[in-house]
Amino acid sequence: MDKKNTRLEVYKLIEIGKTSKEIAEELKISLRTAQTYIKEHRNIQTQNANKTQDARENKKRKEIAKAKIITGASIKEATAEVGIGIDVGLKLSSRENLQQSQREFLQSLRAGEIERIKQNKLDRLHLNTRFKDSLYKCGASKQMQEMLLLNEKTEQEILELSRLERLERFEFDKEIYTNKLKIDVLEKIKTMTDEELKHLIEYMESKAQS
């Protein structure tokens, strides 16, 4: 990986909250190199962009803006945060197809996080199972066992409320609601008289034609 690509990859990992140690391990670079880019990233953003005409620094600002866009920021947000014009950001995004890069990055990040969450659930389940077995063997009280079950439920609620699962949960709940609504309608139809059914059919046909 060349220096330019390394800088961009480090900037991207900074934007999603990785530590210097995590960055070094993930990119297989030295901890010192990771810390140098982190310091560079921080310093450039704290400096006033209007006070410098340095070409190298402006190039780094663009790299930071690029990293921000790829990791989920809008062009407006990214350019405002690094102190470059939105027109510069628009040209950069168009030239390097950053919107597509953003979609690919977020999809990859999402897939990785889902796997991490699944593994976390499996690990917790394994630990809780061992803990329960130990409690039963040592004759733990019913109250202690109930507390363990409550703890398991709380952990699952926390995991299920993760940012990555909210959309899936919403779609699942929506499907349940839709199915329940269908059942309720069918049950209602069963109790309707022939005259009521006739009016309902006429109403539905009129709506379909409008």
ROPAMI-334253 format. One line per field, with one value per residue (C-alpha): residue number from 1; residue in three letters; x, y, z. Coordinates in pm, whole numbers, plus 50000, padded with zeros to 5 digits. Each point is the difference from the previous one (the first is absolute). Layout:
num = c(NUM,...)
residuo = c(Ala,...)
x = c(X,...)
y = c(Y,...)
z = c(Z,...)
This chain:
num = c(1,2,3,4,5,6,7,8,9,10,11,12,13,14,15,16,17,18,19,20,21,22,23,24,25,26,27,28,29,30,31,32,33,34,35,36,37,38,39,40,41,42,43,44,45,46,47,48,49,50,51,52,53,54,55,56,57,58,59,60,61,62,63,64,65,66,67,68,69,70,71,72,73,74,75,76,77,78,79,80,81,82,83,84,85,86,87,88,89,90,91,92,93,94,95,96,97,98,99,100,101,102,103,104,105,106,107,108,109,110,111,112,113,114,115,116,117,118,119,120,121,122,123,124,125,126,127,128,129,130,131,132,133,134,135,136,137,138,139,140,141,142,143,144,145,146,147,148,149,150,151,152,153,154,155,156,157,158,159,160,161,162,163,164,165,166,167,168,169,170,171,172,173,174,175,176,177,178,179,180,181,182,183,184,185,186,187,188,189,190,191,192,193,194,195,196,197,198,199,200,201,202,203,204,205,206,207,208,209,210)
residuo = c(Met,Asp,Lys,Lys,Asn,Thr,Arg,Leu,Glu,Val,Tyr,Lys,Leu,Ile,Glu,Ile,Gly,Lys,Thr,Ser,Lys,Glu,Ile,Ala,Glu,Glu,Leu,Lys,Ile,Ser,Leu,Arg,Thr,Ala,Gln,Thr,Tyr,Ile,Lys,Glu,His,Arg,Asn,Ile,Gln,Thr,Gln,Asn,Ala,Asn,Lys,Thr,Gln,Asp,Ala,Arg,Glu,Asn,Lys,Lys,Arg,Lys,Glu,Ile,Ala,Lys,Ala,Lys,Ile,Ile,Thr,Gly,Ala,Ser,Ile,Lys,Glu,Ala,Thr,Ala,Glu,Val,Gly,Ile,Gly,Ile,Asp,Val,Gly,Leu,Lys,Leu,Ser,Ser,Arg,Glu,Asn,Leu,Gln,Gln,Ser,Gln,Arg,Glu,Phe,Leu,Gln,Ser,Leu,Arg,Ala,Gly,Glu,Ile,Glu,Arg,Ile,Lys,Gln,Asn,Lys,Leu,Asp,Arg,Leu,His,Leu,Asn,Thr,Arg,Phe,Lys,Asp,Ser,Leu,Tyr,Lys,Cys,Gly,Ala,Ser,Lys,Gln,Met,Gln,Glu,Met,Leu,Leu,Leu,Asn,Glu,Lys,Thr,Glu,Gln,Glu,Ile,Leu,Glu,Leu,Ser,Arg,Leu,Glu,Arg,Leu,Glu,Arg,Phe,Glu,Phe,Asp,Lys,Glu,Ile,Tyr,Thr,Asn,Lys,Leu,Lys,Ile,Asp,Val,Leu,Glu,Lys,Ile,Lys,Thr,Met,Thr,Asp,Glu,Glu,Leu,Lys,His,Leu,Ile,Glu,Tyr,Met,Glu,Ser,Lys,Ala,Gln,Ser)
x = c(50000,50155,50015,49699,49777,50123,49909,49648,49944,50117,49775,49702,50065,50037,49657,49836,50165,50290,50291,50363,50063,49697,50103,50354,49878,49736,50224,50314,50197,50210,49832,50221,49882,49636,50059,50172,49700,49758,50192,50008,49623,49932,50236,49869,49640,50082,50189,49818,49992,49994,50341,50190,50071,50221,49927,50093,49771,49712,50054,49979,49679,49852,50110,49827,49685,50018,50031,49704,49780,50096,49923,49653,50012,49820,50210,49870,50095,50343,50105,49877,50191,50335,49968,49985,49738,49697,50075,50338,49823,49750,50277,50195,49694,49912,50354,50065,49645,49994,49626,50052,50303,49785,49734,50260,50181,49681,49879,50333,49998,49642,50078,50299,49802,49719,50251,50152,49657,49913,50326,49945,49659,50142,50280,49755,49767,50287,50111,49646,49940,50316,49906,49650,50139,50232,49713,49785,50287,50074,49632,49948,49679,49703,50048,50358,49884,49728,50259,50213,49706,49923,50365,49983,49684,50159,50311,49792,49795,50319,50137,49674,49989,50333,50012,50043,49695,49745,49902,49961,49792,49782,49939,49924,49755,49839,49951,49844,49766,49905,49924,49800,49803,49922,49878,49784,49846,49929,49839,49787,49892,49884,49749,49863,49658,49949,49886,50309,50224,49833,50065,50360,50065,49843,50215,50321,49918,49936,50335,50182,49857,50077)
y = c(50000,50335,50304,50173,49696,49934,50355,49966,49660,50135,50304,49772,49791,50316,50111,49682,50029,49756,50042,50029,49642,49869,50198,49866,49642,50025,50169,49811,50319,50106,50160,50305,50042,49977,50258,50234,49998,50041,50306,50136,49944,50183,50291,50072,50018,50233,50247,50279,49913,50370,50059,49761,49977,49694,49762,49689,50092,50077,49660,49836,50192,49851,49653,50050,50123,49696,49768,50167,49962,49635,49921,50154,50380,50216,50219,50308,49859,49879,50325,50213,49789,50018,50358,49964,50133,49786,50044,49834,49714,49957,49980,49755,49780,50002,49934,49712,49864,50037,49931,49649,49956,50109,49737,49726,50103,50017,49666,49844,50163,49888,49640,49996,50145,49749,49715,50154,50032,49640,49876,50212,49841,49650,50073,50139,49706,49757,50182,50027,49629,49907,50241,49854,49647,50110,50164,49689,49777,50215,50024,50369,50155,50057,50375,49975,49802,50258,50278,49818,49967,50371,50081,49789,50180,50341,49906,49885,50321,50206,49800,50013,50378,50035,50248,49725,49799,50279,49991,49620,50022,50271,49791,49693,50193,50149,49653,49876,50300,49947,49631,50082,50258,49743,49754,50267,50092,49635,49947,50309,49879,49670,50186,50220,49951,49944,50360,50132,49782,50131,50361,49915,49842,50297,50237,49807,49984,50376,50063,49772,50192,50347)
z = c(50000,49898,50227,49844,50032,50353,50103,49857,50165,50335,49963,49927,50310,50209,49879,50126,50341,49981,50242,49889,50108,49807,49692,50013,50034,49728,49742,50107,50057,50296,50299,49950,49640,50111,50275,49753,49765,50291,50121,49643,49966,50327,49932,49651,50121,50290,49780,49822,49630,49904,50158,49779,49632,50038,49713,50196,50288,49765,49840,50342,50072,49686,50112,50335,49825,49773,50301,50168,49693,49949,50365,49990,50012,49746,49770,50182,50341,49889,49831,50291,50252,49818,49877,49622,49760,49924,49628,50061,50178,49718,49740,50216,50052,49632,49879,50239,50021,50378,50037,49862,50226,50293,49924,49967,50319,50209,49866,50091,50343,50059,49905,50233,50288,49953,50020,50312,50161,49914,50147,50309,50049,49960,50247,50255,49953,50058,50315,50135,49937,50193,50277,50029,50019,50278,50187,49978,50116,50304,50089,49929,50123,49773,50044,49870,49697,49927,50021,49743,49763,50042,49923,49682,49891,50063,49801,49705,50007,49993,49707,49808,50032,49821,49715,49743,50106,50029,49635,49998,50319,49848,49686,50214,50218,49690,49852,50324,50008,49635,50059,50312,49806,49730,50263,50165,49665,49915,50340,49945,49656,50150,50217,49720,49846,49627,49961,50180,49786,49685,50106,50087,49658,49821,50202,49924,49628,49991,50169,49756,49703,50139)
